[in-house]
């Protein structure tokens, strides 16, 4: 892997985003899709997400490797209710298997937390079915609220527990 730049996603990233999503599902990640995930469905998903970002309903960040292209992504989804203008959801921290174990997930999380802070969001929430992701979140000061058993399905159809986390950004500055 080369140098990795964290930046805002564009429509030009569509194919690489599809590669990352398909790789995650093939690797068994519970990220809303069942296996096999075809590129058409992956492309439809990312087009919807990038359209939402254009409407400023979310921020989509990518980890762009100088040699490999986009190897990871994370989203900041703004809370819809008018009584929650201070909150956002962190969604779809995805990392291609070839890029794991190199600190890219941590850099994506730092960038999404910074993006939230810059937009006045002080409370973030997320959920995960990945023990590896839990370690990243806990190292970054996220607080585990609890686990819901059998919350989702793995891509192969097996049930998986899901852990829920929050982080108050006001205490990080």
N, C-alpha and C positions, 0 to 999 in steps of 0.2 A: 504494500500500500504506500501511496505517496502522501503528500501533505493534504490535510482535510480542512476545507472551508465550510463553515456553517453559514447558510444564507437562506433567503426567502425563495420558495419554489416558484417556478414559472411553468407555463404550458409546455415549454421546450423540455421540461424534465419528465414529461408524461411516460415515456417508454422506460426510463430508469426507475421511476416510481412503481410501475407495473412489475418490473424485475424484482424489486425489493419485496413487494407484497406477495407475489407468487412464491418467491424463495421462502418467506416466513411461513406461509401456509404449508408448503411442501415440507418444511422442517418441523411441522406439528404445532405451530403457534396458534393459540385461540385468539384470533383477531377479527372476529365477525364473519369469517368465510369458511365454507366447508371445502374439503378436498374431493376432487381436483378443482382448482381454481383456474379457469381459462383466462387468457389475456383479454378477451372481450369484456368479461365481467370486471376484471381488474381495471381496465381502461375506463369503463363506465363509472366505476367508483371514483377514480381519481379525477375525471372530468367534473363530476358533481362536487367533489371537495374543492378543486381549484376554482370552480364557478362561485362557490360559497366564499372563498377567500377574496375573490374579486369584489364581492358585495360587502366585504369587511366584516363578515360573520365569524371569521376565524383567521388564524395565521398558520401557514404551512411552512415549516422550515425543513431544509435538507442538509445532509452532510455530503459534500461534494469532494470526492477524492480526486486528486490531480491525475492519477493513473486510471482509476476504475470508473469514474463518474459518480453518480449519486449512489451511496451505499446505505443511507439511512434517512429517516424522516421522523418528525413529531409535529403534532398540531396543538394549537391553543384555540379552544372553542369557547366563544363568549356566551355567558349565561343569558338566556332569553328573558326571564321574568324581570319586570321593571324594579322589583325590590331586591335585585341581586346585581347591581352594576359594578360591584367590587369583586365579583367572583368569575372564575373561568374554569373550564375543564381541560385537562391535558389528555390528549387522545392519540392513539396509534403511534406510540414510540416503536418504530420498526427498524430493524438493523439486519442487513444482509448477513448471512452466516459467515461469509468471507471477511467481514469487517468486525466481527465480535472479538471481545477481549483486548481491544486497543484503546479504550477510553472514549470512543465515539459517542456512545450512549450518554455518558456523563456530560460531554460537551453539548450534545443536543438538549439535554435537560437544563443545563446552565443557560443556554440561549433562549429556551422557551420561558424560563423563569424571568429572565431579563425582559423579554418581549411583554410578558404579563405586567411586570412592574412599570415599564414605560407607558402602558395603556391604563394605568391606574387600578389594576387588578391586584388585590392583596391576599385573597384566599383562592387557592387552587385545589382541585380534587381530581383524582384519577382512580382507575381500577386496573388490576392486572391478574393474570392467571400464570405468571411466569416468576419462578423463584429467582432467576438471574436478574430480572428487572427489579424485583423487590430489593435485592441487595444494592442496586444503583440508587433507588429512591431513598432507602434508609441511610445510606452514606451521605446523601444530600440533605438530610434533615426532615424528610417526609415522615409523617406520623401515621402509623397503621391504625385504622379504626376498627377493623374486624374482617372476618371472612364469611362469605355466604357459600355454603356447600352446594355443589352441583349447579352453580349459577349459569354456566354456559356449556357448550359442546366444543370439544377439540375437533380439528378438521376431519379426523377419522370417525367421529360420532360419539366418542367416549365423553362422559361428563367430567367437568373440571371445576374445582373450587376457585373463587375469585376473591382477592384481597382488595380492600378499599383504603385509600390514603388521602390525607390532606396536608397542605403546607400553608402556613401564614407567612407571606412575604414581608410584612411590616417588620417582623423580627429579624429579618436577614440583612437589613441595611444598617 
